[in-house]
């Protein structure tokens, strides 16, 4: 199968969130299974790769893209794919070079031409396929940044019969970001008489919504967990697209993201103080000691340690901690280690906690891959009280590392963590349902109580480590969806 995978992020070269990880891992898994993939990514200024390894592709030079009144020239470059199991079966990574749009700091911005940057990414993906004479079975689009491709194939590129059998899939990673722009940009889409295909009510209200356009025209829709697929059909989580998504529910599929066991595996992780496995958990304590020492808190290996690695944003549920965590640190012998950056009020909160409880709280403001891995390995519990969570990855990393998640029952957290029951020995974590401080308080104290029983704690740890969250199983679900979509008439 030939798959054109179009994305605005890619680990480790251009990463803001989980989309980057998926954009590496899913295509890699599909390629290892024998399928042919071209990944299309912007050539950002600060792409984190040795630029001497990037080379122009002869057939993809000096391509003109007309965007209404403007004409832009783009170029295609081949970039090495990062390490993979079998380099002979690695995807092709092709960069879209357009210096006027991508030669700037950062990946995303609030600039007035943001709509144009990702219109050009979408156009480039199709143009590159044309120039290479390479007909994808599937155009796999990701979030609003490539959501125009289904519309473009039905309008500007409808004449080209090489795409007559191609199908489009749009994956919604976070519906909170939709790419909404003033309606004046419609003329820059250069739809050549197909403007009527745009959402007319939106145009009348002075806007163009890239994500909504993708939802309207993609042959199939996916999102990153089964629960999130249901949630975004409701007014609470749909961010204005719930009615449209509900109408398309037969074409909307929730497929969990996976994790890369070559990077996240306590048996082989080179960033740990000591490697360990489900059959030998004792070295996990060495990671706990290293973690507490690095975070400059009192080292007590018998006291439970709670870990957090996160964007410090309201979505992640930190408001619930304002009352719960100071009380918890006053009344129980626990340690808290936090790694993250984001909104100032949460930075202030964890900074103040550190000052109030210097022996119990460690806070690293920013990001460190080494500390992130050490928190996953050295903590006893990992806290994710999210208000909403399309999928989430850290709760999967945590279970793989024998670190028990404390989560709210939403999105991918609900699909990957089950409530532990000491009576039956079933379950992999501690789950609270309602987004309240009392819910978080209950789940945290329950976890701490179970921690005091080594027999029960060992059981919940082992249950989590037995879960398989690898991309192998998840990639198979995507393949089945690709085949199903190809067997159906175009939307």
N, C-alpha and C positions, 0 to 999 in steps of 0.2 A: 504494500500500500504506500502511496505517496502523500505525504502530509506537509503542508506549508504552515508552520507554526509562527504566528506573528505576536510579538510581545514588546513591551516598553521596558522590561527589566529582565536581568539575567544574572544569576549567581555564578561566579563571584565578581563579575565585571561591572555590573550596574544594578545595585540593590537598594531598594527602599523598604520593601516589605516581603511578605510571603510569596507574592507573584514571582519574584526573582528565583526563589528556590524551586517552585513548580516548573518554571520555564527551562530549568536545567534538567531536573530529575525526570519529569514525564517524557520529554523527547528522548532523553538518554535511554530510558527503559524501553521505549518503543523501538529505538534503533537497535538495541541489543537483541530484540526479538526478531530482527530481520527486516524492519520497515525502513523506508527511505524518507528522511526528513531534512527540510531546509528551515532553519530558524531565522527569522528576519528581525533585526534589532537596530535601533538608531546607533550611529557612530557618535557617541557623546564625547565631549571634550575630555572629561576626566574618567574615561573608561579605564578600569583598573586591570590593564593587561599590557604586556610589553608591546609597544606599537611597532617595533621592528619585525614582529611576527605577523603583522597584518599586511595583506597584499591586495592590490586592485585585481578585479576580475575583468578580463579583457572585454567580454560581451556586455558588461554592465557599466560602461562609462558614458558620461555625457548624455544622460537621458533627460529629456525635457518634460516637465510636469506643468501643465497649464492649470492655474488656480484662479479662474475668473480673470481679473485684470493683470495678474502676475504670471510670469514664467520662471520656474525654478529649475536648476540643473542638478541632478542627483547622480551619484556614483555608487557602485556596489563593491564591497571589499570582503575578502575571505579572512576570517579570524579563527585561530585554533580553538577547538573545543577543549574545555578543561579535562583533567584526568577522567577516564572512564574505564569500565571493566575490560572492554575490548576495543582499542583504538580503531581497528579496522571497521567497526560497526558504530562509529560515532556519528552524530548528526552533523550536517554542514551548518556552520554559523556564518551568516551573511550580514554585513553591516551596511546601513543606509547612510551614506555621507552627503550631507547638505550643510555646509558650514554656516550659512546664514541662520539656520534653525537649530543646529545641535552643537555648534562650537561656542558653548557658554557654560557657566558653572551650574552644577546640579543637573538632575534628571528632569524634574518638573519645576514649573515656575508659575508665577501669577502674571506673566507677560501677556500682552494683548494678542500675540500670535500663537498662543498655546493650541488653539483650534487648528491652526495651519500646520504646526509641527507634526501632529498625529494624523491629520488628513494625508500629509505627504508620506508618512510611514505606511498607511493603508494603500495608497496608490503605488508606492514603491514595491510592495509585496507582489502586487498583480503584474506590474511592469517587469519585474525581475523574472517572474515565471514565463512571461511572454518572450523576453529576450533569450532565455535559456532553453526555450522550447520544451519546458518541463510542466506537464499538466498535473496538478495536484488532484488526488481523489477528494481530499479534505483541506479546506482552509480553516485552521483552528485559530480563532480570534480570542483575545483576552482583554476583558474590561473595556472601558469606553475608548481607550487609546487606539484600538484596532476594530472597533465595532461598526465602522462605516463600510467595511469590506463587503458584507452581504448586499448592501444597497448598491455599491459601486458595480458589483458583478451583474446586477439586474438593470443597470442603467448605462453608465459610461462604457462599460466593457461587454455589454450584452451582445454586441456584434461579433465578438471573437468566439467562434465555435469550439476552440480548444478547451473552454471552460464549461461547455454545455452539460457535461456529466459531473462536474465538480459540485461538492456540497459544502455548506458553511456551518460551523459550530461556534457559538459564542459562550465562553466561560465567564461567569460573573464571580469575581473574587471578593468584591466588597461593593454592595449596591449603594453604599453611602457616597460613592464618587461616580458621577454620571457624565461628566463632560458637557455642561450646559453653557451655551454661548448665545450672545445676542443674534437675533434673526438676520441681521445685516450680513452675517458671514455666509448665508445660504448661497449668495452669488459666487463666493469663492470655491464652492463645492464643484462648480462647473458641470452640472448634471445634464446639460444639453437637452433641455425639454422634459426632463424627468422630475422637475421640481415638485410636481403633484404627489410624488411618492413620499415626500417628507411629511411628518405629522402636522396636519393643517391647523389643528387647534393650537399647537405649540407656536406655530408661525404667527398666528393671530395674536397670541400673547407675547410676541416679541422674542421668541427663543428657539434654538435648535438644540436638541438633546441627543448626543451621540449614542449613549447607552440605550435609550429608548428606540432609536433607529435600528440598532442591532437586534434588540428584542423583537421588533416588528418583522425583520427580514431574514434572520438566521434560520437555517433549516432545522437546527436543534439548539437547545439551550442547556447549559450545565451550570451548576454551582458546586461549591466545594464541600458540601456535606448534605446528607439526606434531610436532616432537620432544618438546615438553613433554606433548603429548597421549599419546604413547607412554610417556614416563617416569612419569607419574602413575598408570599402571596397574601399577607395580612397587612392591615394599615399600620400596625405597630412597627413592622420591620421593612415594609416594601418601599419606603421613601418615595411614594408617589407612583411607583410602577406596579403596585400590587394588583390592580384590576387587569392590566395588560398581561401580567405574568400568570394570573389565574386563568385567563382565557387561553393561554398557551401551556397550561399545566400538563397536557399530554405529551408535549415536546420538551418539558423541563425535567432534568435529571440531576439528582444530587449524588455526586461521586466524591468521596473523601480524598483529600490529599494524602500522600504518603510521606515517609521520611527516608533519607538516604542512609542505609546501614554502613556504607563505606566511610561516612563522616560521623554518624551518631551510633557508636557501638562501644560500650564500656570495655569490651575485651581487647579492642585494638586502638582506641582513641589515644593519639600521641600527646594530647594536651593534659592528660590526667597525671596526678601524682602516682597512681598505681592503677593498673588494669584489673578488672574483676569480671565475674560471670555469675549467672544464676546458680551455678554449682559451687561457687566460692565467693561469698559476699564479704568476707572479712576485709579485703583490701579497700572496700568502699570507705572504711573509717579513716584510712590514710588521706583520702580526698577530702573528707570532712575536716580533718585537722589542717590540711593545707589551705582549705577555703577559709576557715575561721582565722587562721594566722594572716592570710593575705588581706582579709577584710578588717583586720585589727580589732577583733572582738575576743572576749574571754573564751578560751578553748576548754570546753567540757564535752567530751564525746558522748556522755550519757544523756545530756540535755538535747531535746529535739531542735533541729534547725529548719526554719522555713525559708524557702528561696523564692525569688522573683526575678525574672528576666523579661523586660517588657518595654514597649513604648509607653511613656507616662501620659496617657490620654484618658478622657472620661469614659470612652468605650470599654476600657479595661477594668472598670469597676472600682477604681481606687477611692472614690467617695465613700464607699462602704467601710473603708479601713479607718476613717478619721476618728470614729468613736471606738471601734473594736480593737485596734492594735495597741494604742496606749494602755488601755485597760488590760489587754492580754499580757503585755510586757511587764506591767506592775504586779500582776497576780500569779503569773506562772513562770517557771524557769525555762525560757525558750530563747533561741537565737533567731535573728532575722537578718538575711543578707539580700540586698537589692541591687540590681544592675539595670540602668535605664536612663533615658533622657526624654524630654517632651515639655509638657505644660508646666509653667513656673509654679503653680500652686501645689503640684505634686512633688516637684523638686524641693520646695520649701517644707512640705510635710515630712518627707523622708530625712531631709537635713535636720529638722527639729527633733525627729525621733532619735537620730544618731546622737544629738547633743543631750537629750533627756536620758538616754540609756546607752552610754558609750561602751559599756561592757557587753551589751546584748545586740546592738544594731550596727551593721555595716552597710554603707551606701556608696556605690561607685556611680558617679554621674557621667554618663557617656556610654560607649560600647567597647567591650573587649571580648573577642572571640574566645580567648583562653579562659577568662573569668566566667563567661557564659557556660562553657563546657564544665568548668569546675563547680559551678552552682548546681548544674544538673546532676553531677556525680556526688557532690559532697553534702547536699541537702537531704533531709529526711522527707520533707514535704515540699510541694511546689504549689504556689497559690495563684489561681486564675479566676477571680470572681467577676467575669466579664458581663457587661450589660448585654452585649451581643457579640458573637464570635463566629464568623462564617465557617471557619474550620479550626484554626489554631494548630500549631505544631508543637509547642513546648510541652503540652500535656502528653504528647506521644513520646517526645524525647525523654520526658521524666519517667514514664513507665518502662522504657527500654533500659534506663539507668537505675531502676529500683528505687526511684524517688516518687512518693505517692502523691497524686494530684488532689488538690482541694479546689473544686470548680463549681461554677453555677451551671445549671441545666439549661443550656442554650446552644444552638448551632452545632458545630463539630464537637464541642465539649460534651454535649448530651450523647453524641454518637460514639464517643471513644472512651468515656469513663463511666463505669457503673458503680453504684453505691455498694460499699463493703458491708456485709452482714456478718458479725462475729459468730452468730448462731449457726450459719450454714457454711461459712468460710468462702462465700462467693463475693465477687466484686473486686474492683481495681482502684477505688479511690473514695472520696467523700464529696457528695453532690448535694447542693442546696438548690431549691427550685425558684423561690421568689427573690427578686432583686432588692433585698433589704439587708440592713446591718445585722438584724437578728438571724437571718439565714446564714450569713458568713460566720457569725459568732457561733452558731450551733455546729456548723460543719467543722470549724477549726478546733473547738473544744472536743468534739467527738473524735477527731483524728488524734489529738493529743492524748486522750484517754486510751485509745487503742494502742498508741505507741508505748504506753506503760505496760502492756502485756506482750512480751517478746513472741509468744506463740502466735498470737493473732497478727502482730505486726509483720512477722516473717511471711505469713500466709498472704497478706494483701500485697506485699512487695513482690513475691514470687508470681502471684496472679498477673500483675502488671507486666513483669518481664517476659511472661509467656505469650503476650499479645504480638501479633504480626502486623506491623504498620508499614511494611516495606512497599515500595512502588510497584513491585512485580504484580501483586494482586490488583492494585488500583489501575495500572496501565491496561490490564486485561479488560477491565470494565470500559475503559475508553475505546479499546479496539472493538468491543462488541457494539458500542454505540455508533462508532464510525460505520461498521458494516450494516447496522440496522438503518442508519440514515441514508446510506448509499442505495439501499434496496427500495427506498420510498421515492415517490415523485417529488420534484422540487416543490418547496412551499408555494 
